[in-house]
Amino acid sequence: MIANYIRTYQSKIFMLICALSLSGCGLMPNLIPDIQTEKIRISASPRVNQGFPVAVDIVLLNENLLVEGVKDLSGKEWFKKRDQFAIDHPKLAHIIRREVVEGENLLPVKLKYSQRTKAKGVFVFANFLADGTHRLRIDTIKEPKIVLTDNLMRLVTK
């Protein structure tokens, strides 16, 4: 009786070790997200962008080379290139597009588990009238809150 229990226990441990080693060599799907971001909140101050709406893109990238290519873009550069970027990388990039007006609190954007396990980086770009970087990288923050003010984007963490 005890011998059967030990054999069953050993076989379960063996199967667990096999599964973990296979996941390391790419034969198993990624089960643990590379990013921490789960939910993104975006709000705008009453005087945002000189009274004009602000386009905001949340960009999930599924390849490290794309992260490297996007990490230094300003908001204006992103918005000039995003349509072609989406055409060039339909399976490696997921773009969530929003628009924010004065005093608005958008509904939270919840990232699906499947999106989070594929993503290597998450960026937020805002298209303000004023020049500036207007880019945030948020993939290490579980629930970032982004506040758009007069001419800039601020990150507030819990």
Phi, psi and omega in degrees: 000309180294323180298319177297318179298317181294317179298318179297315180297316179296320181293324177294318178296318179300315179296322178296316179298318178297315180298317180293322179289325177294323180294332179286336182257012172087003179278338178254151178292156178291121183260340181248124181300142174280342179249157180262344186294127178244319184218136183239128177249138180229132176221162181232143177287165181297339182245031185296139170049042177057030177090000180260150176299153179242123172284135180230129176245132170258122188242116175259127182244132185258015180214136183298327179296324177291322177301314179297324181286337185259335191300339181253003180286144172277170177302313180299318178297316179302311184293335174287327188258350192297321181297314178293322178301315180296323178292318183289332187228058186295331182260349184253356180221139176236121183247123177254116186258133178222165173224135184239137176246172183311130174071007185274142170246111179288155172297144180301143175265115180260124179276132178293151178303319180297325177292319183291328180285337179270331190288143174252343180197150177228127180236154172236129178241140176237143183254078178280159174292320182285150176290153178160176181290309177049045179220136174229141171256125189236010188291350178260005184245126185295310182226075180290145171244128182248126181245123177266125180249200184316299183222024178208168183244128180245146177254127177241126179252156179288000000 
